[in-house]
């Protein structure tokens, strides 16, 4: 029999602030975390704006010597994990650490480290490369370093599925607990790709908004005038555990994860499949996994990237799957405020979705000024909305055709 899985801890490092409370408060107030890039001079770039994590000092959360040996994306992951573990109330000294695992993915990995070390190689030669170059850069280190930092000896893996990474990580962790291979999992996504090469690469693809004069208005999912996504950085990590384990230790429960869907478009390296056919099937898989009917869904935390194709196809997918009910449920994209955190997007969006289910308040899609006639759903425009949310979906779709959906519902004993 499948074990029930609940969310007991939340951690968030975001362009809207560090910590779940400030993140959630900013979402509900409709604040934007998008501004001109400060981590390097973006003057020569077509896109000069991003959602950066401001005032982040890793030594507030990590030993100074250890922090120097970690890429920024790993620092984000450990910080968010520390917050989530503290929030969960787990006493790791009293737990069987072989039954606590880690899945924290990243879409790109140690981009800052890669950039800095290649610069060193070309300017100073191979003898000046850091011995920590490889272990700082490789994509599994956010998960590996998190397990090392907290002594977590259960299953430890790293998902790399582009922008679906965070949701796939949580979905895979959910399945590990559900089948009994662990009691607790620390799961989510992290990303720190606001760096010269990554921004240049996305600019070359013409995938990002060039609304540089209005940073706070640049990310506008589902709006008629959307012109591309805005890159963000940060990490979102949740602690999930079997219901029996949570009850046994008297844990506070935010919500229950009840379903997970994952599939592939098998269509194109960057473009979504036409009409959102596979995205619709992915959401249907999560519903079937949870044993929940489409008409029982109240809210969808959309992938909602602010790109012309994604927003259109995701809306079509929702209409295809939900039929008449599509007009009754609500859909919003927090990327309008955070930007697109790539591999970390599903992590912070899981945090937001859990809080939506807990508090019956849906964060808005800001900058929704000019409705697109082709997109006619309730996108929770510009202001948070109170609504009973018993069942919610969180969608993530990534380059390469990766699709992932988790279903989060109110916890009932």
Beta strands, then each sheet from edge to edge (+ up, - down):
strand 1: 5-14
strand 2: 17-18
strand 3: 35-36
strand 4: 49-50
strand 5: 100-105
strand 6: 156-157
strand 7: 184-191
strand 8: 234-242
strand 9: 255-264
strand 10: 299-301
strand 11: 330-332
strand 12: 361-362
strand 13: 385-386
strand 14: 391-398
strand 15: 402-409
sheet 1: 2+ 1- 8+ 7- 5- 6-
sheet 2: 2+ 1- 9+ 15- 14+ 10+ 11+
sheet 3: 3+ 4-
sheet 4: 12+ 13-
end
